[in-house]
Each structure stands twice: as C-alpha cells, then as structure tokens.
Amino acid sequence: MPAARDSLLDAAYMALARLPWPAVRMVDVAAAAGVSRQTLYNEFGSKDGLARALVRREAAGFLAGIDRALAPPPADPYERLTAAAEWTASAAQGNALVKALLTGCWSDRLPPPPRTLAPAAAPMPPYDPLFDPTLAPAAAPAPVPPFAPPPPPAPVSPSPRTPPPSLRAVPPQRRADGPVLSPGGLLAAVRDRAVAAVSAPGAAGAVPADVCELVFRLALSCVAAPPDEGGIAELVRGALHHRRTA
C-alpha cells in the first residue's frame, strides 16, 4: 500500500516535529494517517521499523535534493557544487533527522541511531542439505559379511531440516529493517554523486573527487557553526577559487 505507507511516514514526521520520539504513539500515527493501527503494524512491523523507514526516507530525500542542485543549469560545475553545498546546510538546518544523519549526533528527541551500512558480502549459494555443515554426518553402514547378499537400499526421504534463517525470505513487515549510511558513507555518496554530475559528458570540465569532498566538508562545518546569510556560498566559492588558481 504505497499511499498508506507515505501517509504513515508523513504522520510520523509531523508527530516527531511536535514530540520526542519516545512520546510518539503508534495509535496516534495511524489515526493521523487515516488508517488502522493494524495497517501500520502490517507495513512496518513495529515502532522501530517505522523509525528506520522514516530515517531512510529522509536520507533519500536529502540525496534527491543533492541531485537537483547538481543538475544544470548553471553550466559552471563550481557553481553547481556551491548550490549543492547550500542545499546540504539548509537541509540539515531544517530537518533534524538529516542533521543527525550528516553529523552522527542523535539527540534524545530523535529515534535511536540506525544501524550503519555493512560492507557488501558475497552472495550466498542456494540452500542444499547435502552441503549444510550443521547437519550431522550420516552413520557409516554396517560391515557386510563375506559372500552375503547386499542388503536392499534404504528408502531415501528428503531432509526435514528447513533452510537456515539467513536464507529464508524476509517477511514483508521487515522491509524497513535495512541499514542506512553512516555520516562518512553519506558524505562519500554525496561526493560520488557530485563527481558523476560535474564530470558527465557535456560538463564544462571535470572536477577532482577531492575538491568535491572538500566542498561538502565545508558545508558540514556550516551545519555545526552556521555562518551569516550567504556565507556558505561565499566560503565555498573562495575555497574553489583558491583550488582553481593554486
């Protein structure tokens, strides 16, 4: 139910704007979204699942804003980087969840910090009971006396063992349980987006990755210590001018 899911996340966000997360009640979120509490639990599984989905949505919205800021016009890649830096600071100042995602500072008013993204693991092979090391080895057959006819083969029945939990399908209500990026991972994602955007075919000159990262680290410093109005753009343009002329 995509519409119900979006309504529930909107209601949870509005509730978080008024109350600390521990005081937010699932029944109130469901009522504000116009759905039953059972629908809410079917969609997210628990209050923790709702919190994880909300954090993931705000992170996705922040990255979508980065993509919009990096898209031309203007043609000058440095101006597009400046626009993305301004978006980073303004998004963090206007959204406590985005600020926590960028800085790693989670106040008591917010949901608990989500799990960070783990390195990608190699895909696991399909479950096969014959190669499951947790199964006990089959007993060795009894010795057969010399010249005795071999015993008839025993019927082979499928193993009653079910696949390990890690190989079972994830229940629908656990869809929100995926990890989110750590502050360092989110910065790397923003940097990589910037490099791809300003180095795309038709862009007015490629910008090194370290320059893109510098821009967003400057933006993060403005999140911690906001400058005067227009100060972010001035700071970023000054740093970029220095790098261009160095």
C-alpha positions in Angstrom: 0.0 0.0 0.0 2.3 2.8 -1.2 -0.2 5.5 -0.5 -0.8 4.3 3.1 2.9 4.0 3.6 3.6 7.5 2.5 0.8 8.8 4.7 2.1 7.0 7.7 5.6 8.3 7.2 4.2 11.8 6.8 2.2 11.4 10.0 5.3 10.1 11.9 7.4 13.0 10.7 4.8 15.5 11.8 4.5 13.8 15.2 8.2 13.9 15.6 8.2 17.7 15.0 5.8 18.1 18.0 7.0 15.4 20.4 10.2 13.5 21.2 10.2 10.1 19.6 9.7 8.1 22.8 6.4 10.0 23.3 5.1 9.3 19.8 2.4 6.7 19.9 1.6 4.3 17.1 -2.1 4.6 17.5 -1.8 8.4 17.1 0.3 8.0 13.9 -2.2 5.6 12.5 -5.1 7.9 13.3 -3.3 10.9 11.8 -2.7 8.9 8.6 -6.4 7.8 8.4 -5.6 4.1 8.6 -6.0 1.4 11.2 -3.2 0.5 13.7 -3.1 -3.0 12.2 -2.3 -1.4 8.8 0.6 0.5 10.4 2.0 -2.7 12.0 1.5 -4.7 8.8 3.5 -2.1 6.9 6.4 -1.5 9.4 6.2 -4.4 11.9 7.0 -2.2 15.0 7.7 1.3 16.1 11.4 0.7 15.5 10.6 -0.4 11.9 8.6 2.8 11.4 11.6 4.8 12.7 14.0 3.1 10.4 11.8 3.7 7.4 11.4 7.3 8.3 15.1 7.8 8.6 15.7 6.1 5.3 13.1 8.3 3.6 14.7 11.5 4.9 18.1 10.3 3.7 16.7 9.5 0.3 15.1 12.9 0.1 18.3 14.6 1.1 20.2 12.8 -1.7 17.5 13.7 -4.2 18.0 17.3 -3.3 21.7 16.9 -3.9 21.0 15.6 -7.4 18.7 18.5 -8.2 21.3 21.0 -7.0 24.0 19.4 -9.1 21.9 19.3 -12.3 22.5 22.0 -14.9 21.9 24.9 -15.3 24.3 26.6 -14.5 26.9 25.1 -16.8 29.8 26.0 -14.4 30.4 22.9 -12.3 31.8 25.0 -9.5 28.5 26.9 -9.2 26.6 23.6 -9.1 28.9 22.4 -6.3 28.2 25.7 -4.5 24.4 25.1 -4.9 24.8 21.6 -3.5 26.7 22.8 -0.5 24.0 25.4 0.2 21.4 22.6 0.0 23.4 20.4 2.4 23.5 23.2 5.0 19.8 24.2 4.6 18.5 20.7 4.6 20.4 19.9 7.8 19.1 23.1 9.5 15.5 22.4 8.5 15.4 18.7 9.2 16.7 17.2 12.5 16.9 13.7 11.0 19.1 14.9 8.1 21.3 16.8 10.5 21.7 13.6 12.6 22.5 11.5 9.6 25.2 14.0 8.4 26.8 14.6 11.8 26.1 11.4 13.7 24.7 13.4 16.6 21.4 11.9 17.7 19.5 13.7 20.4 17.1 12.1 22.8 14.2 13.6 20.8 15.0 11.5 17.8 14.7 7.8 17.2 17.7 5.6 18.1 20.6 5.8 15.7 20.1 3.3 12.9 22.5 0.6 12.0 25.3 1.6 9.7 25.8 0.1 6.3 28.0 -3.0 6.4 30.4 -4.0 3.6 28.7 -5.9 0.8 29.1 -9.6 1.3 29.4 -12.2 -1.4 26.0 -13.8 -2.4 25.2 -17.0 -0.5 24.6 -20.1 -2.6 21.2 -21.8 -2.6 20.5 -24.0 0.3 21.4 -27.6 -0.2 21.0 -30.0 2.8 23.9 -32.2 1.3 26.3 -29.3 1.9 25.0 -28.0 5.1 27.9 -28.3 7.7 25.4 -28.1 10.6 23.9 -31.4 9.7 25.3 -34.4 11.4 27.1 -36.8 9.1 25.3 -39.9 8.1 26.2 -43.0 10.1 28.6 -45.4 8.3 26.9 -48.6 7.0 27.4 -51.8 9.0 30.1 -54.1 7.6 28.7 -56.8 5.2 29.9 -60.4 5.9 31.8 -62.0 3.0 29.7 -63.7 0.3 26.5 -62.4 1.9 24.0 -60.7 -0.5 24.0 -57.0 0.0 21.0 -55.5 1.9 18.3 -53.8 0.0 18.9 -50.0 -0.2 17.0 -48.0 2.4 14.5 -45.5 1.0 15.8 -42.0 0.8 13.5 -39.4 2.2 14.0 -35.6 1.9 15.7 -34.0 4.8 13.1 -32.5 7.2 15.6 -29.7 8.1 14.5 -26.2 7.0 16.9 -23.8 5.5 18.9 -21.6 7.9 17.3 -18.3 8.9 19.7 -16.3 6.9 18.5 -17.9 3.7 14.8 -17.6 4.3 12.7 -14.9 2.7 12.4 -11.6 4.7 8.9 -11.1 5.9 7.1 -8.2 4.2 6.8 -6.2 7.5 10.6 -6.2 7.8 11.1 -4.2 4.6 12.1 -1.2 6.6 14.9 -3.0 8.5 17.7 -2.3 6.0 20.7 -0.4 7.2 21.3 3.3 6.3 24.5 5.1 5.5 26.8 6.3 8.3 27.9 10.0 8.2 31.1 9.0 6.4 29.1 6.8 4.0 26.6 9.6 3.3 29.4 12.0 2.6 31.0 9.5 0.2 27.7 9.1 -1.6 27.3 12.8 -2.0 30.9 13.2 -3.2 30.4 10.4 -5.8 27.2 12.0 -7.0 29.0 15.3 -7.4 31.9 13.8 -9.3 29.5 12.0 -11.7 27.4 15.1 -12.2 30.1 17.6 -12.9 32.2 15.1 -14.9 29.3 13.9 -17.1 29.5 14.3 -20.9 29.0 17.9 -21.9 30.0 19.2 -18.5 32.4 22.2 -18.5 35.5 20.5 -17.2 35.9 17.6 -14.7 36.3 18.4 -11.0 38.6 16.1 -9.0 36.9 14.0 -6.3 39.0 15.6 -3.5 37.6 19.0 -4.5 34.1 17.7 -4.4 34.7 16.2 -1.0 36.2 19.5 0.3 33.1 21.3 -0.8 30.8 19.1 1.3 33.1 19.0 4.3 32.9 22.8 4.2 29.1 22.5 4.1 29.1 20.2 7.1 31.2 22.7 9.0 28.5 25.3 8.3 25.9 22.8 9.7 27.8 22.8 13.0 28.5 26.6 13.0 26.1 28.3 10.6 27.6 31.5 9.0 25.6 34.6 8.2 23.2 34.6 5.3 25.0 34.0 2.1 28.1 33.0 4.0 28.1 29.4 2.8 28.3 30.3 -0.9 31.0 32.9 -0.2 33.0 30.3 1.8 32.7 27.6 -0.9 33.4 30.0 -3.8 36.5 31.3 -2.0 37.8 27.8 -1.4 37.1 26.7 -5.0 38.8 29.9 -6.4 41.9 29.0 -4.3 42.0 25.5 -5.7 41.5 26.7 -9.3 44.3 29.2 -9.1 46.7 27.1 -7.0 
